[in-house]
Every structure is written in structure tokens, then in C-alpha cells.
Amino acid sequence: MKSFIIVSEKDNVATALCDLKKGEKVANVVLNNDIASGHKFALKDIKTDEAIIKYAEIIASANCDIKAGEWVHTHNISGIRGRGDKE
């Protein structure tokens, strides 16, 4: 079974399809954090304010520099679309 999904060559993040461990080499990057199934990790270094691209779509922007292999989640990105949990 594949452990991650990348839909487009434009994507700069991948989504874990199972729990991944820090130090594993996945999608040609070494993970800097444990990555829970369903969560994203950076495929390359991403600079502050750079677009986060998943499934060939811009889904957010980086609110700090993100290193390749780092967990990508609400602590280091800012959504650019509406969130259902915020008004």
C-alpha cells in the first residue's frame, strides 16, 4: 500500500495515507516530524507567504518558513478559504 498521495507535479505538499514516523524517507524527503494519517507534509522548502498547493490547488499560504519533510498544518499555514469552524 502506498503511504502518501501526490496528485499533481504542482503540489508542494503530500498527504499521508497512514501514520508516518520522523526520520522516514517518504516521497524523496526525510520527515522532520511524525505525520498522522490524513495530514500533510512539505515536499520542498516553502517560504513564508508562499502558496501551499495540494491536489493542484492553492489551499493556504505559509505563515512561516516550512522545511521539506515538516508537518504542514494550522500551526504553520493560514487558510485562504473560509473555514467551517470560524465565523
HELIX and SHEET records of a PDB file:
SHEET    1   A 4 PHE A   4  ILE A   5  0                                        
SHEET    2   A 4 VAL A  13  ALA A  16 -1                                        
SHEET    3   A 4 LYS A  40  ALA A  42 -1                                        
SHEET    4   A 4 TRP A  71  VAL A  72 -1                                        
SHEET    1   B 2 LYS A  25  VAL A  26  0                                        
SHEET    2   B 2 VAL A  29  VAL A  30 -1                                        
SHEET    1   C 3 ALA A  51  LYS A  54  0                                        
SHEET    2   C 3 GLU A  57  ALA A  62 -1                                        
SHEET    3   C 3 ILE A  77  GLY A  79 -1                                        
END                                                                             
